[in-house]
Amino acid sequence: MTSDAAHGYPTYPNLLAEAVVTAPSQAWVADITYVRLPTTFVYLACLLDAFSRRCVGWKSGKLSRQIDTHLTLDALEVALRQRHFQRRD
């Protein structure tokens, strides 16, 4: 979801709004933020553990000039590796 609701893009429900998370890695949430540089903006994607509120995945040194799937998937891949989850294709 976005914090700016005045746009034409689809929005999605918060599936964790009523959930009670009782242990680490039961639910992860994601966020994308921007960093203002002197002449431009860059973006950072991060995955947070909803229980501990700890960052479990972000691509070290990976800031992007675009919000795109590469940015978000890189953060997810890091989180999955750090938490020792196996990818299923």
N, C-alpha and C positions, 0 to 999 in steps of 0.2 A: 504494500500500500504506500501511497505517497502522502506527505503532509500537506500538499497543495491539492485541494479537491476541485479547484476551478480549472479543469482541463478536460479534454475529450477522450482521454485514455481510459481503458477499463480499470476498475478497482475490484479488489477481491476481499472476501470476508476474513476477519481475524479468527482463524480456527482455534486459536489458543486462548481466546478471551475468557472462557469459563473453565479452562483446564487448571488442575492443581498439579504442578510439577514437584515431585518429591525426591528426585535423585538426579545426579549429573547425567547428561546425554539422553535424557528422555525426550527433550525437545530443544532444537536449535532455532534461533531466529537470525535473520540476516538484516544487514543495513548497508547502505551505500552513503558515503558522505563525500563532501568536496573539500579540497584544500585550496585556498586562494594563494596564488603566487603573484609576483609583481605584474606579470603581463597576461596571465591566463588562469584557468582553473584546472585542477587534476582531481581524479576520483579514486576513492579507496573503498573496496568491498570487504566486509568483515562478517564472520559468523560468530554468534554469541551463544553460550550455553544458557538456556533460560533459567536453570536452577541456580548456578553459581554466578551468573552474569559475567563470566570470564570469556575473553576472546579465545575461541578454539580454532579459528582459521582465518588467515589473511596472508596474502602473498607478500613475503618480505621483499621490499624494494619494488613492489609492483603498484605503481600509481599509473593511471591511464588518463589520457586526454578525452576518452570516450567512455560512456557507460554502455558496456556491451557484454555479451555472454562470456568472452574470454576473461574479463575482470572477475565476474562472479563465479565462474566455474573454477578458476585458479584458486580462489579462496575456499571453495568447497573441497577441492582435491587436497589441499593442505590440511583442512580439518579432518577429513576422512583418514588420511595417513597418520596424523598425530594421535588420533583416537583408535587407530588400528582396526578400522572397518575395511572390509574387502568390497571392492566394486563388483557389482553384478551386471553383466551386459546381456 
